[in-house]
Amino acid sequence: MAKHKIYTMSFSKVYPLYIAKVERKGRTKEEVDEIIRWLTGYEQGELEVHLEKQTDFETFFSEAPEMNSERKQIKGVICGIRVEDIEEPLMQEIRYLDKLIDELAKGKAMEKILRRA
């Protein structure tokens, strides 16, 4: 079975789209980075290295230092599918990130996005 196209896509190609999406709604690149670090456990410097290396999504998530255990609290619909019902683990991780970026763009408070409240 062939890999889904997004798995081999460079994370650095999608990253600017995340930023553009949230900036249109008055949010910041720093907030996007905070979400990515919260989800994956990457330090800022490690995140920047992956962006420079144009790491694909599969590698980006497989090399993540520590996926946040709180991510299982992320619920809702992204691309017409409930994130909590996605069975393929890598696709679920990607959609968790998409959902968090959507929440940021919709104006949700960072404390709620990062499941602190």
Backbone hydrogen bonds, N-H to C=O, Kabsch-Sander energy under -0.5 kcal/mol:
donor,donor_aa,acceptor,acceptor_aa,energy
7,Y,4,H,-1.4
8,T,4,H,-0.7
8,T,5,K,-0.7
9,M,5,K,-0.6
9,M,6,I,-0.6
11,F,55,T,-3.4
13,K,10,S,-1.4
14,V,10,S,-0.9
14,V,11,F,-0.7
15,Y,11,F,-2.4
17,L,14,V,-0.9
18,Y,14,V,-1.8
19,I,15,Y,-2.1
20,A,16,P,-2.7
21,K,17,L,-2.3
22,V,18,Y,-2.0
23,E,19,I,-2.8
24,R,20,A,-1.8
25,K,22,V,-0.9
26,G,23,E,-1.7
27,R,22,V,-2.6
32,V,28,T,-1.6
33,D,29,K,-2.8
34,E,30,E,-2.2
35,I,31,E,-2.2
36,I,32,V,-2.4
37,R,33,D,-2.8
38,W,34,E,-2.5
39,L,35,I,-2.5
40,T,36,I,-2.5
41,G,37,R,-2.5
47,L,43,E,-2.2
48,E,44,Q,-2.3
49,V,45,G,-1.9
50,H,46,E,-2.1
51,L,47,L,-2.0
52,E,48,E,-2.4
53,K,49,V,-2.7
54,Q,50,H,-0.7
54,Q,51,L,-0.6
55,T,50,H,-2.1
57,F,6,I,-0.6
57,F,9,M,-2.0
58,E,7,Y,-2.3
60,F,56,D,-2.9
61,F,57,F,-2.5
62,S,58,E,-2.3
63,E,59,T,-2.4
64,A,61,F,-0.9
66,E,40,T,-2.3
68,N,39,L,-2.4
71,R,68,N,-1.8
72,K,69,S,-1.1
73,Q,70,E,-2.2
74,I,71,R,-1.9
78,I,81,I,-2.7
81,I,78,I,-1.7
83,V,76,G,-2.8
85,D,82,R,-1.5
86,I,83,V,-1.1
92,Q,88,E,-2.3
93,E,89,P,-2.1
94,I,90,L,-2.3
95,R,91,M,-2.5
96,Y,92,Q,-2.3
97,L,93,E,-1.9
98,D,94,I,-2.3
99,K,95,R,-2.6
100,L,96,Y,-2.3
101,I,97,L,-2.4
102,D,98,D,-2.4
103,E,99,K,-2.5
104,L,100,L,-2.1
105,A,101,I,-2.6
106,K,102,D,-1.8
107,G,104,L,-1.7
108,K,103,E,-2.2
112,K,109,A,-0.7
113,I,109,A,-2.4
114,L,110,M,-2.8
115,R,112,K,-1.5
116,R,111,E,-3.6
117,A,111,E,-1.0
